[in-house]
Amino acid sequence: MQAPNPIHILLLEDDPAHAELARRALIDAGVIFVITRVETRAEFEGHLNDTAPDIILSDYRLPTFDGLEALRIVQAAALNIPFIFVTGTMGEEVAIETLKIGATDYVLKTHLARLGPSVRRALSETLERRERYEAEVKLVQSNEQLRALTAHLQQVREQECIRISRQVHDELGQALTGLKLDLSWLVSEVINTNEALGKKVQDLADRIDATIQTVRQISTDLRPGVLDNLGLVAAIEWKANDFHLRTGIRCTTTIMVNETMWGQEFSTTFFRIFQETLTNIIRHAAATQVEVVIAVDTGRLVLIVRDNGIGITEADIASVKSIGLVGIRERAALLGGSAVFSGGPGLGTIVTVSIPLTSADRHWGLTP
């Protein structure tokens, strides 16, 4: 079995006899270590800069230097090194104060039997803190990677929506329009000679008309042209009106911003957030009225959507199954913003989205 690596101890102590007592106490406690004794500030800082120790043991008072100043040097350098005072001149109030400002522990020279356990405990706690910090860093990195992946998937999705929208509108729409023209000609040719056949052809023409309208609606749902041609505010007004026409739910909009063309990523993401709020209202709210407000407040574009439906609950907000709410939050986070949901049973629901306008300059490179 391989022997454990010795720990590196930096001892700030001006009395060699006291240093020897501390060394003996550690040996008696079974601690495997390498110790370096220093007395001055220059020596202390030199050893910190050369090789950071695993733990620091320090007297409280020295002729030209003191332990509190040494502790502040370690803290200023942001070194995650446990710091234990080993002293015979520290009262209880002073000891407590040193712990408050960052010391790991204190051991009186009259009770050096505590030194070994104190060193082991300090090293164990430091290791736990480091592992926890590393886990937190990995979690942050993982969340950033997931957010970057989400942004990429949103970009790919929007590009695909643009492509499909064009194909549906241009190719399928043109093909249906061509059929409509041919049928219109056919109606004019047969209506006077065969009334029944003319009526049948006219029915086909009417059905093609309806199909053309469906194709246009699908194309618009995939990528509303008003968003690319007239901007975000116009697109939201159009969507609110379309929502009212489709559902019968009254939807009023209050626009308190000047018409402007923001960056495409910003406009697209903000529009999709609004679209998702209306979808959630249709699916869950049982509302009869919706109020939409758009305003600029301290450099942020704010969207407020309020309905008079059954109301959202805290359980709904916290539930991982509330995919629509998760989608709204994630889209807002992609632009450095936030989404807040509030309401209650019988009180309706309020969705408040706030996005910094600095995000409006970012681009996905989408082609309108």
Residue pairs with C-beta under 8 A, 6 or more apart in sequence:
3 32
4 32
5 32
6 32
6 33
6 34
7 31
7 32
7 33
7 34
7 54
7 55
7 119
7 123
8 33
8 34
8 36
8 51
8 53
8 54
8 55
9 26
9 33
9 34
9 35
9 36
9 53
9 54
9 55
9 56
9 57
9 119
10 35
10 36
10 38
10 44
10 47
10 48
10 53
10 55
10 56
10 57
11 19
11 22
11 35
11 36
11 37
11 38
11 56
11 57
11 58
11 86
12 37
12 38
12 39
12 44
12 56
12 57
12 58
12 59
12 62
12 65
12 67
12 70
13 19
13 22
13 37
13 39
13 57
13 58
13 59
13 62
13 86
14 39
14 59
14 62
14 63
15 59
16 37
18 59
18 109
19 35
19 37
21 109
21 112
22 57
22 86
22 109
22 112
22 115
23 35
25 112
25 113
25 115
25 116
26 33
26 35
26 115
26 116
26 119
28 113
28 116
29 113
29 115
29 116
29 117
29 119
29 120
30 116
31 116
31 119
31 120
36 47
36 53
38 44
38 46
38 47
39 62
39 63
39 64
39 65
40 64
40 65
41 64
41 65
41 69
41 70
41 73
44 65
44 70
44 73
45 73
47 53
48 73
48 74
48 77
48 79
52 79
52 81
53 81
54 81
54 82
54 123
55 81
55 82
55 83
55 84
55 119
55 122
55 123
55 126
56 70
56 74
56 81
56 82
56 83
56 84
57 84
57 85
57 86
57 115
57 119
58 67
58 70
58 71
58 83
58 84
58 85
58 86
58 87
59 67
59 85
59 86
59 87
60 66
60 67
60 68
60 85
60 87
60 89
60 90
60 94
60 98
61 67
61 87
61 89
67 85
67 87
67 98
68 98
68 101
70 83
71 83
71 98
71 101
71 102
71 103
74 81
74 83
75 102
80 126
80 129
80 130
80 133
81 126
82 104
82 105
82 122
82 123
82 125
82 126
83 102
83 103
83 104
84 103
84 104
84 105
84 106
84 107
84 115
84 118
84 119
84 122
85 95
85 98
85 103
85 105
85 106
85 107
86 106
86 107
86 109
86 112
86 115
87 106
87 107
87 108
87 109
88 108
88 109
88 110
90 98
90 106
90 108
95 106
98 106
99 105
99 106
104 122
104 125
104 126
105 118
105 121
105 122
107 114
107 115
107 118
108 114
147 330
147 333
147 334
150 330
150 334
151 334
154 269
154 331
154 334
155 265
155 364
155 366
158 223
158 268
158 364
158 366
159 366
159 367
161 222
161 223
162 222
162 223
162 366
162 367
162 368
164 222
165 219
165 220
165 222
165 223
166 219
168 215
168 218
168 219
168 222
169 215
169 216
169 219
172 215
173 212
173 215
173 216
173 219
176 208
176 211
176 212
176 215
177 212
179 208
180 205
180 208
180 209
180 212
183 201
183 204
183 205
183 208
184 205
186 201
187 198
187 201
187 202
187 205
190 197
190 198
190 201
191 198
191 202
192 198
224 235
224 238
224 239
224 271
226 234
226 235
226 238
227 234
227 235
227 267
227 268
227 271
228 264
228 368
229 368
231 259
231 260
231 261
231 262
231 267
232 261
232 262
232 266
232 267
232 270
232 271
233 255
233 257
233 259
233 260
233 294
234 259
235 267
235 271
236 253
236 255
236 271
236 274
236 292
236 294
236 303
237 253
237 255
239 271
239 274
239 275
239 278
240 251
240 252
240 253
240 278
240 290
240 292
241 251
243 249
243 251
243 278
243 290
244 250
244 251
247 282
249 281
249 282
249 287
249 288
249 289
249 290
250 288
250 289
250 290
251 278
251 289
251 290
251 291
251 292
252 289
252 290
252 291
252 292
253 292
253 293
253 294
254 291
254 292
254 293
254 294
255 294
256 293
256 294
256 295
256 296
257 294
257 295
257 296
257 301
261 267
262 270
262 357
262 360
263 359
263 360
263 361
263 362
263 363
264 363
264 364
264 366
264 368
265 335
265 359
265 362
265 363
265 364
265 366
266 335
266 355
266 359
266 360
266 361
266 362
267 360
268 364
268 366
269 331
269 334
269 335
270 301
270 303
270 335
270 353
270 355
272 331
273 303
273 328
273 331
273 332
273 339
273 353
274 292
274 303
274 305
276 324
276 327
276 328
276 331
277 305
277 328
277 351
278 290
278 305
279 324
280 324
280 325
281 287
281 290
281 305
281 307
281 309
281 349
283 324
284 309
284 310
285 307
285 309
285 310
285 348
285 349
286 309
286 310
287 307
287 308
287 309
287 348
288 308
288 309
289 307
289 308
290 305
290 306
290 307
290 308
291 304
291 305
291 306
291 307
292 303
292 304
292 305
292 306
293 302
293 303
293 304
293 306
294 301
294 302
294 303
294 304
295 301
295 302
295 304
296 302
296 357
297 354
299 356
299 357
299 358
300 337
300 354
300 355
300 356
300 357
301 354
301 355
301 357
301 360
302 352
302 353
302 354
302 355
303 351
303 352
303 353
303 354
304 350
304 351
304 352
304 353
305 350
305 351
306 348
306 349
306 350
306 351
307 348
307 349
308 348
309 348
309 349
310 345
310 346
310 348
311 343
311 344
311 345
311 346
311 347
311 348
311 349
312 341
312 342
312 343
312 344
312 349
313 344
313 345
316 322
316 325
316 341
317 325
317 341
320 326
325 339
325 341
328 339
328 351
328 353
329 338
329 339
331 339
332 338
332 339
332 353
332 354
332 355
335 355
335 356
335 359
335 362
336 355
336 356
336 358
336 359
337 353
337 354
337 355
337 356
337 359
338 353
338 354
339 351
339 352
339 353
339 354
340 351
340 352
340 353
340 354
341 349
341 350
341 351
341 352
342 349
342 350
342 352
343 349
343 350
